Amino acid sequence: MISCLKYLASVVRRPPTIPEPLTRILRSQSGGIYKRIDENRELLTLLLAEAPDVLAAHPWIEGWLQSHDEFFCDLANTVASGDTFLSLRQRSGRPYPRPWPGRPTALPRIDLALLPGTK
């Protein structure tokens, strides 16, 4: 009975296992999850700088990009436990992914400070 309780206690404390195919996709498919977040933000930065009239005429474009950003960030927060993706965040001394460039009404919910190795 005691060994059964010890086993159950160890299972309850064990962090969830991410299936290897999902880890591979998030790590490297098309640059990985942080690359997707960064490029989505880069696209909005470009539109804000080069085509503000398009965003003014079609404000839902920023909403679409923000929805993508929130989804990607939630996905990264959900599965990026331990140092699984940490090496992907170390890029040329600048924040990576870059900060959200859009309106601060509903900022993306990625909490990079919670990932190991961040200060």
N, C-alpha and C positions, 0 to 999 in steps of 0.2 A: 504494500500500500504506500509506504514512504517513497519508494523509487518511482512509483506512478505519479505521486504528487510533485516530486522533483522534476520529472519529465514535463509534466504540464506547466510548471512554473517556467522552465526553460523555453518552452514553445511560446508561451504568452509574451515573454520578454524579447524573443527573437525578432529582429527587424524583418519586414516583408522582403521576399526575394523577388527581384525583377527578372522576368524571363529573358534569357540571353538574346533572343532575336530582337526584343524591344530595346534592350540595352544597346545592341549594335546599331539599330536604326537611330536612336536618340544621340548616340555618340558620333556617328559618322555619315549617315545618309544625308546627302546634299549639305554637308558641313556640320550636321548635328543640330540639336535643339537651340543652343545659344547662338549659332550662326543664323538660324531662322528668326530668332528674336531680334538680333542685330540688324539683319537686312530688312525686316519689316519696319523697324524704326528708321533705318536709312532711307527707305522709300518715302515715308512721311516727311522726313527732313527735306528731301529733294522737292516734294510737292509744295511744302510750305515756302521754300525759297524760290522755286522756279515757276510754280503754277498756283499762286494763292487765289487767283480768280476762279480756277477750277474748283478748289476747295470751298470757296465762298458760294459758288453756284450749286455745288453738290456736297453739302456738309456731311452727308452720310458716308462719304468715302473715308473721312477720318474715323467715323464710328466703326466702319468695317475693319480698318487697320487696328483700331484699338481692341475690337473684339478678338481679332487674331492674336494680338499681343497678350491679352488676358488669358486666352486659351493656352498659348505656348508657355506663358509664365506659370500658370497653374499646373500644366503638365510637367514642367521642369521642377517645380516645388514638390510635386507628388512623387516623382520617381528619382530625383537627384539626391539620394541619400548617400552618406559617406563621401568618399572622394571620387565617386564614379565619373563625374563630369568636370571635376575641378581643373584638370589640366587643360580642358577646352576653354576655360575662362581666362587663361593667362596669355594676353595678347599685347605685345608692344607697349606696355606701360600705360595704356589708356583704359578707362572703364570698359569692360566688355561683358555683356552687351552694353551698348551706349544707353544713356538715360532716355526715357520716353520724351519725345520732342513735342508732343501735342498738348492740347488743353489739359490742365490739371484737375478736371472735374472728377475723373475716376481713374486714378493712376493704376497702372498694372501692379499686380500683387506678387511679383517675384521678390523674395526676401533673400538676397544674396548674402546678407550678413549671417544667416543661419547655416550656410554651407561651411563645412570644415575648411580651414586654411584661409578664411577671410577675416579681416579685422574690422 
